[in-house]
């Protein structure tokens, strides 16, 4: 399984694709993280802290195509959920939208649903109640 490291400066990210995505994702409330397997960058998480509204927002989870189907996306999702819990959030929201041509939109929505996310009112926004996952 990958380790997940916070990105403090874009120069830390060696993979050009992940660095560009991290740069695009950066915002006032966002924190970016990179997944690393055997010292090789494999994925990106961009998380927005809305803990003042008891909510976290996953701006993006992206796994490089050569690393897909290895549980990296699930690890990044769990990392975001745990971060939200640490920040005192009761829910995590995300917009389930395929950000590349390789990912099927219906598959993506189904994947998040399998992880406990519920689609709200036919929009791309999905939400998970973290109160039920806290111990």
ABEGO torsion letter per residue (X at the ends): XBBBBBBABAAABABAAAAAAAAAABBAABBBBBBBBGGBBABBBBBBBAAAAGBBBBABBBBBAAABGAGAAAAAAAAAAAAAAAAGBABBBBBBBBABAABBAAAAAAAAAAAGBBBBGGBABBBBBAAAABX
